[in-house]
Amino acid sequence: MSTQKINFPPAKLINQQPHLRRCLGELSAHSILAVDTEANSLYAYQEEVCLIQVSSPRADYIIDPLGLDDLAPLGEIFSDPGVEKVFHASEYDINMLWDDFHFEINNLFDTMIAARILGRHKLGLDSLLEERFSIRVNKRFQRADWSKRPLPENMLRYAQLDTHYLIEIRNWLADRLREEGRWEVAQEDFQRASRAHLRSRREKLPPCWRVNGALQLDPQKAAVLDKLSELRDRLAREKDVPLFKIMGNKALVELAEQCPTSIQEIKSLSLPHKNQVLNHGQAVAQAVREGLSSPPMSPPSTPRPDDAQLARERALKDWRKHKARQVGVNSAVILPRYLVTAVAQTNPQTLGELEAVLEEVPLRFEHYGKEILQAVARA
């Protein structure tokens, strides 16, 4: 992020082990820290954390994990429940910090979640900065390659702004949460968000079923898509680039639908970014031929909800929507979507059974348990 004028000192760049030790000594003196990360997801086959921005109430730090051998002591601060960690839209950062370093985040405050619970419609950090500090955000580095070294000063300034004001924004939103009696609900959601890395990830699906449009293909064409996905993955790994820089999902699905078995047939198709596909024309045609001679593929089986479960889910969504309008918040604040599904699946008949389903959200159970049971019973 950047704005028209920055009138605070630049962040301290931490890219050597002795600097990190001093930085951690300074950070450990504070009970609240703001945190963000930058990754290279648009430039590498396997994205990685390239920067970790940390702000205390006194100073800003930009930690360079690409230049450091041992970040474990930083993980100890992140996991310390005595230190509050402030993020904005924490899910991606928490997943990346877990995947790359096995860092856990305890005692989280997420300013985007707080803004949602307060019923705000604009949840972006840029909106909060503009409203609270009259800062207009320039997003010129939003798609930058953060793995480049050395990083220019303007990119470091952009990264610094992601955390510099975050503690002040946290305090502003925290006051509002307390004033409106929503502090406890926010704490419940912060706790759930801090465990984002423990939930199942979409990446566990076989590669071809991660492609949008795969489920609409017949089984033989799905087998073709599987071979094309394997080819794309292998080429991206070899070149160390993201999958979309080899072939996009739309092109992959169209190739599986049309099944061209030669370069000439590929050339005759109307494909998005056709030249990108033709760069690998022979290999693409070969993958299609292999898919056509492979056994047909069906998507991973998931039991279809019966009509009674679907009726319960509709009733719960109607109740949730009505309640959200009454309270003036997003429906997910009343009851997260995955719990709507869980309640509809389990069909609880008593408050005790419902309490087990809503174990992660005891305040929602306390406030809405009887209404939820009534909605289930009406279905």
N, C-alpha and C positions, 0 to 999 in steps of 0.2 A: 504494500500500500504506500501511497505517497500523497502529499497535498501540496498546495501552492507554496507554503513556507513552513520550515521546521526550525523551531527556535529552542531545541533542547540538545544536550550533548549527544554525539553519536554513541551507539552501543559499543561495549567492549567486546572485541572479537576474540573468542577463545578457541585456539587451534593448536595449542601445545599443552602437554600434560601438566607442567608446572603452573601454567595459567589456569587450567581447570581446577587444580587444587585450591588456588587462591579464590577463584570464583565460588567454589562450593563452600569455602569457609565464610564468604560474605553472604551467600544465599541462606546458609543454615541459621543466620541470626534473625530470620524473618518467619512469621507465622502465616504469610500469604504470598503467593507467587503467581504471576501470569505466565502462561505457556502456549506456544504454538509451534508448528513444524512446517518445513518446506521440503517437498520431495521432487523427484524427477520423473513423475509418472508419464509425461508426454515424450520422454526421450530415451527410455531404457526398457528392455524386455522385462526385467524384474525391478520395479520401482524400489527406491530406498530413501530413507530419511537423509536429507542433505544438510539441513540446518535445524537446530532446536533453539528457538528464541525463548528467553526467560527474563521476565522483569520482576524486580522486587519493588517495594515502595520507594526505593532510593536510586536504583540504577537499572539499565537495560544491558543484557548480555546476549550475544549471538554465539552459540556453541556449534562448532564445526565437527560433526562426527566423522567426516571423511579424513580429518587430519589428526584424530585422536585414537590411541590404542585401547584405552580402558574408560568406559563411561559408567561402570557399575556404581560408583559413589553417587552419581546423579540419580540413578534408579532408586537408591535408598531414600533420597529426599522426596522423589515422586510417590513412593509407597508410604511415606511417613504420615499417619493419620493426624498428627499434630500440625501439619502444614497444609493449608488450603491451597489447592491448585485451580486457577481460573483459566478456563478455555472458552473459546467461542466455537460452537458446532464441533464438539469434541470427538464424535464417533470415529471419524477418519484418523485423527491424530492418535487416539488411544489404540486403534487397531495397528497403525504403523509402528508406534512405539513398542507394542507387544511383539509384532512380527520381527522387527529388526533387533530389538535389545531385550525382549522379555521384561520390559518395564510395566509395572502395574501402577494405576493411579488411585490413590485413596484420598478421600476428602475433596471431592470435586465440586466446583461451581461452574456451571455452563451458562454463559450469558444469553445464548440463543434460546435455550430451554426456558430460562427465566423470562425472557421477552415473550415467548409463546404462552406461558402460564399467565402472564399479565394481560393476555388478549391482544397483543400487538399484531398488526398485519404485516409490517415490514420487519423482518427478523435478521437481515444481514448486518454484519459489523459496520459496513459503510453507512447504513442508515442510522445506526446508533451513534456513530462518530459525528455525523452531520447534525443530528438533533441535539446531542449533548455538548459538542465542542465546536460546532459550525465548521467542521473540517470536511472539505470535499475530497473524496478519494479518487486518485488516479490509478486505474487498474492496468497500467501498461506492462507490468511484470507478472501479471496473473498466470501467464502461460510460459514463463521463463524457464530456462534450463538451470536449475539450482545446483547441478553437479559441476558446473564450470568453476575452475579455479585459475587465478584469483577472481573473486567476485568484486565487481565495481562498487564504488561507494553508493551510487544511487540504488542499486539492488539491495545493499545492506540496510539502507535507510527505509526502503519499502518493507523489508522484513521486520525491522524494528518497530514500525508503527502497528503491527499486528498485536503487539503486547504492551506497548508503552502506556496506553490509556485504559487497558483492560481492567485493572484493579479499580480505577475510578468508576468505570461503567458498572462493574460488579456492585460497588457500594450504592450507587444510584438505584439499580434494580433491586438490590436487597432491601433497601428502605421501602420501595414500593410493594414488594412482596409481603413485608411485615404489616404495612399499613392496610393492605387489602386482605389480610388473613390467609395468605397463600404460601407462607414460608415453609410449613411442614410438607405440603404437597410438592413443593420444589425440591426439598431435601430428598424426598422419596424418589423423584425422577433423576436427581443427580446421582444417587446411589445406583440406580439401574443403569444409567449411562456409563458409569465408571466400570461396569462389567461388560461393556460392548464386545470386548475381545473374546469373551467366553461363549458367546452365542454362535450358532452354526453360521458359516459363511457361504455365500453363493458359489464361491470358487470351488467348493467340494464337488459340484456337479461335473460329470464328464464334459470335456471341452465343447463338443458340438451342441450340447443342450444349454450352454451359456449364450448361444447366439440367438438374438431376437429373430423370431420367425421360424425357428427350427421345429416347433411343435406343429406347425401347419403343413409340414412336408409329409408325404407318404413314406412308409418304412424304407423302401429302396432308395429314395432320394435322401432320406436321413442318413443312410449309409454313405452316400456320396458326400454329404456335408461333413460327416465324421472324418473321411479321408482328407477333404479339403482343410478342415480345421487342424488336423495333424500336420499337414504340409505347412500351413501358415505358422503354426507354433514352432516348428523346426526352423524355418527360415528366420523368424523373428529372434529366436534364441541365438542362431549363428551370427546374425548381424547386430545383436544387442539393441533392438529397437522395439517399440510397442507393437502389438499385433496389428493395429489399424494402419501402421505405416507399411505393412506388407499387403494386406487387403482388408477392406472394410467389411462389416457384417452384411450390409445390403448386397454387396457384390458376391459374397460367399453364398448367401441364400439364393440369389439369382442363378449362380453357376450350378448349384445343386438342383434347382428347379428345371433348368434347361439342359443340363448334362452334356455340355460340349466335349467331344472326345478328340478334338484336333484344334490346332491354333487357328485354322481357317474358320472353324465353327465359333470359336471364341470371338474372333474379329467381327463376325456377323451379328453378335448380340449387342443389345443396348445395355451397357453396364456402367454403373457409377465408377469413375476413375479407371476407365478401361486400360489406359496405358500402364497403370500400376499392376493390373492383372497380367497384362501382356509381358511385363518384365520377367514373369515366371511362367510364361505360356506353356512350354513343354511339360514342366512339372505339374501345372494345373490340369492339363489334359490327361496326364498319366494318373493323377489322383482321382479324377472322375472315372476313368476306366476301372481303376481298382475298386472304387465304391460300387460301380455297377455290377461287379463280379463278387462282391462281398455279401454275406447274409444280411437280409433286411434288419433294420434297427427300430425298436420301439422306445419311446421315452421312458425314463424311470417311473415305475408305477407308484402312483399316489392314490389311496382310496378316495373315491368320489363321495363327498358328503351326501347323505340321504336327504330326502325332502324335509324331514322333521328338523334336521340340523340346520338346513338352509333357512327354514322358517324362523328358527330361534335366532339365527344370526341377523336376519332382517329386522326382527323385533328389537334386538339389542341395539342395532345401528339407529333405528328410529328413536328409541329412548335416548341414546347418547346424543344424537343431533338436537333433540328437543332440550335436553338438559344443558348442552353447551350454549344454546341460544339464551337460556335463562341466566346462565352465569356470565356470558359474554366472553367465551374463550373458544379456542379450537377444539373440535370433538376429541382429539387425542389426549387432551388434558383431562377430560372426564374419565376416559378409559382407553388405554393404548389399544391399537387395532389387533395386535396379536393376542391380547387377552379377551377381546370380543370373540375371536375365533375359538380360543381355549374354553371359554364358558359355553359357547354353543356346542362344542364337541362333547364336553363332559356332562352337560345337562344336569347341573346340580339341583337337588330337590330340597336341601336344607341349608341354613346359614353355615353350618359346620362344613358341609361339602363345598360351598362356595368359597369359604375362607381358605381352604386348601388350594383352590385354583388361583386365588388372588393373593397368594403368600407374599409376592414381591411388592404389592401395593396395599399395605394394611389400611392406609388412610382412605383409599377409595372404597375398600370393603366397609370401613366404619361409616363413611358418609352415604354410600349408595347401595350397600348390600341388599337391603330389603327391596329397593326399587329394581335392582337387577334381577332378583328372584321373581318379582312380579312380571317383569318383561319376558323372562323365560317361560313363565306359566301361561302368559297370554298367547304365545306362539302356537 
